[in-house]
Amino acid sequence: MQDSITSMPLKTRTEGMGLDLFLLHGWGTNSKAFDAFIPHLRQHYRITTIDLPGFGENYNNLPADYTLDSICEQLASVIENKGIMIGWSLGGLIAQQFALNYPDKTLGLIGIATTPYFMQKAGWPGIKPEVMSLFTTQLTKSYSRTVERFLAIQAMGSQTAKQDIKALRTAMAELPEPSTVALEKGLGLLQSADIRGQISRILCPTLRIYGRRDTLIPASAIDPIHALHPQSDSVILADAAHAPFMSHPAQCQQIIRQFIERAVAENNGAKPRAYG
């Protein structure tokens, strides 16, 4: 792992033509996590993948203060066109904050297996504190083992768990390892970042995709999230876990395309067709 703090323009990768889609990955991974999914979208859209600060190609690019706002500021500096923000897990938390901070750059928002607050608390389903504490402790001993266990939990419950983990591990290895700072601060965001009181102010069309078998974002969290952001749409894939775009790529692609058609129609002032 690299340990350098430098703030500079984030490196991005873009392919395809059409409406802009910006993809943000989850904790411990990098933008290569979307490699197998991108071909399902590339023929219809212009896809830009962005490694979060401290991860992948941006392993040595970190804001001085690793917060949702500072990360969004770095993202905004490299996002010129208004498009659809797609965030998975931690990337989804960041995408929600981006939609709040930069509505002029956000045509629509898609959160995949994400939430406005990750931790379990009284009346709020989420990750058990003792599980997160264990990851924090393990991280100081072994990055690779900690991430491996985290990936295993993400895939747990999926019928394609073993192949999903293998594909994700292989793809991630193509880019540099993340910085220790980003890993530690990223876990900190999963533990403490709480935007539940703000998501009702996300006014752009919003889609939330969940996996019924997800152990990090339990199904019991879906209704409370929707209650905070009732104008958003929710789709639950019965046999998916924490990475539905990997286990069910064709189904996710179809859901996303339907949503984008609606988002574009609403942005153009047209009456959208029924969704779902």
For each residue, the residues with C-beta under 8 A, 3 or more apart:
1: 143 177 178 179 180 183
2: 59 60 176 177 178 179
3: 179 180 181
4: 60 62 179
5: 62 64 181
6: 60 61 62
7: 61 62 63 64 74
8: 61
9: 77 78
10: 50 51 53 58 61 74 75 77 78
11: 51 57 58 61
12: 48 49 50 78
13: 31 48 49 57
14: 46 47 48
15: 38 42 46 47
16: 41 42 43 44 45 46 47
17: 45 46
18: 44 45 46
19: 44 45 46 83 84 107 260 264
20: 45 46 48 81 82 83 84
21: 41 45 46 47 48 83 84 86 260
22: 48 50 75 79 83 84 85 86
23: 31 34 38 47 48 49 50 86 87 88 91
24: 50 52 75 85 86 87 88 91 92 94 95
25: 29 30 31 33 34 49 51 52 55 56 88 89 90 91
26: 29 33 88 89 90 91 92 154
27: 89 90 150 183 186 187 190
28: 146 147 150 151 178 183 186
29: 25 26 32 33 55 147 151 168 172
30: 25 33 51 55 56 57 172 175 178
31: 13 23 25 34 49 50 51 55 56 57 175
32: 29 35 56 171 172 174 175
33: 25 26 29 30 88 168 171 172 243 246
34: 23 25 31 37 38 49 245
35: 32 38 171
36: 39 167 171 246 249
37: 34 40 41 245 246 249 252 253
38: 15 23 34 35 41 42 47 49
39: 36 42 43
40: 37 249 250 252 253
41: 16 21 37 38 44 45 47 253 256 257
42: 15 16 38 39 45 47
43: 16 39
44: 16 18 19 41 257
45: 16 17 18 19 20 21 41 42 84 260
46: 14 15 16 17 18 19 20 21 83
47: 14 15 16 21 23 38 41 42
48: 12 13 14 20 21 22 23 79 83
49: 12 13 23 25 31 34 38
50: 10 12 22 23 24 31 58 75 78
51: 10 11 25 30 31 55 56 57 58 59 175
52: 24 25 55 56 58 71 90 91 94 182 186
53: 10 58 61 62 63 66 71 74 182
54: 58 59 61 62 66 178 179 181 182 183 185 186
55: 25 29 30 31 51 52 58 59 178 179 182
56: 25 30 31 32 51 52 59 175 176 178
57: 11 13 30 31 51 175 176
58: 10 11 50 51 52 53 54 55 61
59: 2 51 54 55 56 175 176 177 178 179 182
60: 2 4 6 179
61: 6 7 8 10 11 53 54 58 74
62: 4 5 6 7 53 54 66 179 181 182
63: 7 53 66 67 70 71 73 74
64: 5 7 70
65: 70
66: 53 54 62 63 70 71 181 182 185 186 188 189
67: 63 70 71 189
68: 71 72 93 94 97 189 193 195
69: 72 73 97 101
70: 63 64 65 66 67 73 74
71: 52 53 63 66 67 68 74 75 94 97
72: 68 69 75 76 94 97 98 101 102
73: 63 69 70 76 77 101
74: 7 10 53 61 63 70 71 77 78
75: 10 22 24 50 71 72 78 79 94 98
76: 72 73 79 98 101 102 105
77: 9 10 73 74
78: 9 10 12 50 74 75
79: 22 48 75 76 83 102 105
80:
81: 20 105
82: 20 104 105 106 107
83: 19 20 21 22 46 48 79 105 106 107
84: 19 20 21 22 45 106 107 108 109 110 260 263
85: 22 24 95 98 99 106 108 109 110
86: 21 22 23 24 95 110 112 256
87: 23 24 90 91 92 93 94 95 96 109 110 111 112 114
88: 23 24 25 26 33 91 92 112 113 114 243 245
89: 25 26 27 92 93 112 113 114 154 216 242
90: 25 26 27 52 87 93 94 114 186 189 190
91: 23 24 25 26 52 87 88 94 95 114
92: 24 26 87 88 89 95 96 111 112 113 114 115
93: 68 87 89 90 96 97 114 115 116 118 189 190 193 195
94: 24 52 68 71 72 75 87 90 91 97 98
95: 24 85 86 87 91 92 98 99 109 110 111 114
96: 87 92 93 99 100 109 111 114 116 195 199 202
97: 68 69 71 72 93 94 100 101 195
98: 72 75 76 85 94 95 101 102 105 106
99: 85 95 96 102 103 106 109 202 204 206
100: 96 97 103 195 198 199 201 202
101: 69 72 73 76 97 98
102: 72 76 79 98 99 105 106
103: 99 100 106 203 204
104: 82
105: 76 79 81 82 83 98 102
106: 82 83 84 85 98 99 102 103 109 204
107: 19 82 83 84 204 205 263 264 267
108: 84 85 204 205 206 207 259 260 263 267
109: 84 85 87 95 96 99 106 202 204 205 206 207
110: 84 85 86 87 95 206 207 208 209 256 259
111: 87 92 95 96 114 115 206 207 208 209
112: 86 87 88 89 92 209 244 245 252
113: 88 89 92 209 210 211 214 216 217 242 243 244
114: 87 88 89 90 91 92 93 95 96 111 208 217
115: 92 93 111 118 126 217 221 225
116: 93 96 194 195 196 198 199 225 228 229
117: 121 124 126 193 194 195 196
118: 93 115 126 127 190 191 193 216 217
119: 124 126 127 129 132 190 191 192
120: 124 125 126 127 128 129
121: 117 124 126
122:
123: 224
124: 117 119 120 121 196 221 224
125: 120 218 220 221 224
126: 115 117 118 119 120 121 217 218 221
127: 118 119 120 131 132 190 216
128: 120 131 132
129: 119 120 132 133
130: 133 134
131: 127 128 134 135
132: 119 127 128 129 135 136 187 190 191
133: 129 130 136 137
134: 130 131 137 138
135: 131 132 138 139 146 149 150 187
136: 132 133 139 140 184 187 191
137: 133 134 140 141
138: 134 135 141 142 145 146 149
139: 135 136 142 143 146 183 184 187
140: 136 137
141: 137 138 145 146
142: 138 139 145 146
143: 1 139 146 147 177 178 180 183
144: 147 148
145: 138 141 142 148 149
146: 28 135 138 139 141 142 143 149 150
147: 28 29 143 144 150 151
148: 144 145 151 152 169
149: 135 138 145 146 152 153
150: 27 28 135 146 147 153 154
151: 28 29 147 148 154 155 165 168 169
152: 148 149 155 156 161 165
153: 149 150 156 215 216 242
154: 26 89 150 151 216 241 242 243
155: 151 152 158 160 161 162 164 165 241 242 243 247
156: 152 153 161 213 215 241 242
157: 161 211 213 214 215 241
158: 155 161 164 211 213 239 240 241 242 243 247
159: 239 247
160: 155 163 164 246 247
161: 152 155 156 157 158 164 165 241
162: 155 165 166
163: 160 166 167
164: 155 158 160 161 167 168 243 246 247
165: 151 152 155 161 162 168 169
166: 162 163 169 170
167: 36 163 164 170 171 246
168: 29 33 151 164 165 171 172 243 246
169: 148 151 165 166 172 173
170: 166 167 173 174
171: 32 33 35 36 167 168 174
172: 29 30 32 33 168 169 175
173: 169 170
174: 32 170 171
175: 30 31 32 51 56 57 59 172
176: 2 56 57 59
177: 1 2 59 143
178: 1 2 28 30 54 55 56 59 143 182 183
179: 1 2 3 4 54 55 59 60 62 182 183
180: 1 3 143 183 184
181: 3 5 54 62 66 184 185
182: 52 53 54 55 59 62 66 178 179 185 186
183: 1 27 28 54 139 143 178 179 180 186 187
184: 136 139 180 181 187 188
185: 54 66 181 182 188 189
186: 27 28 52 54 66 90 182 183 189 190
187: 27 132 135 136 139 183 184 190 191
188: 66 184 185 191 192
189: 66 67 68 90 93 185 186 192 193
190: 27 90 93 118 119 127 132 186 187 193
191: 118 119 132 136 187 188
192: 119 188 189
193: 68 93 117 118 189 190
194: 116 117 197
195: 68 93 96 97 100 116 117 198 199
196: 116 117 124 199 228
197: 194
198: 100 116 195 201 202
199: 96 100 116 195 196 202 225 228 229
200: 228 229
201: 100 198
202: 96 99 100 109 198 199 206 229 232
203: 103 231
204: 99 103 106 107 108 109 263
205: 107 108 109 233 259 262 263 266 267
206: 99 108 109 110 111 202 229 231 232 233
207: 108 109 110 111 232 233 234 235 255 256 259
208: 110 111 114 222 225 226 232 233 234 235
209: 110 111 112 113 234 235 237 244 245 252 255 256
210: 113 214 217 219 222 234 235 236 237 240 244
211: 113 157 158 214 217 236 237 239 240 241 242 243 244 247
212: 219 236 237 238 239 240
213: 156 157 158 239 240 241
214: 113 157 210 211 217 218 219 240 241 242
215: 153 156 157 218 241 242
216: 89 113 118 127 153 154 242
217: 113 114 115 118 126 210 211 214 221 242
218: 125 126 214 215 221
219: 210 212 214 222 236
220: 125 223 224
221: 115 124 125 126 217 218 224 225
222: 208 210 219 225 226 234 236
223: 220 226 227
224: 123 124 125 220 221 227 228
225: 115 116 199 208 221 222 228 229 234
226: 208 222 223 229 230 232 234
227: 223 224 230
228: 116 196 199 200 224 225
229: 116 199 200 202 206 225 226 232
230: 226 227
231: 203 206
232: 202 206 207 208 226 229
233: 205 206 207 208 259 275 276
234: 207 208 209 210 222 225 226
235: 207 208 209 210 255 276
236: 210 211 212 219 222
237: 209 210 211 212 240 244 248 251 252
238: 212
239: 158 159 211 212 213 247 248
240: 158 210 211 212 213 214 237 243 244 247 248
241: 154 155 156 157 158 161 211 213 214 215 244 247
242: 89 113 153 154 155 156 158 211 214 215 216 217
243: 33 88 113 154 155 158 164 168 211 240 246 247
244: 112 113 209 210 211 237 240 241 247 248 251 252
245: 34 37 88 112 209 248 249 252
246: 33 36 37 160 164 167 168 243 249
247: 155 158 159 160 164 211 239 240 241 243 244
248: 237 239 240 244 245 251 252
249: 36 37 40 245 246 252 253
250: 40 253 254
251: 237 244 248 254 255
252: 37 40 112 209 237 244 245 248 249 255 256
253: 37 40 41 249 250 256 257
254: 250 251 257 258
255: 207 209 235 251 252 258 259
256: 41 86 110 207 209 252 253 259 260
257: 41 44 253 254 260 261
258: 254 255 261 262 275 276
259: 108 110 205 207 233 255 256 262 263 275
260: 19 21 45 84 108 256 257 263 264
261: 257 258 264 265 272 273
262: 205 258 259 265 266 272 273 275
263: 84 107 108 204 205 259 260 266 267
264: 19 107 260 261 267 268
265: 261 262 268 270 271 272 273
266: 205 262 263 269 270 272
267: 107 108 205 263 264
268: 264 265
269: 266
270: 265 266
271: 265
272: 261 262 265 266 275
273: 261 262 265
274:
275: 233 258 259 262 272
276: 233 235 258
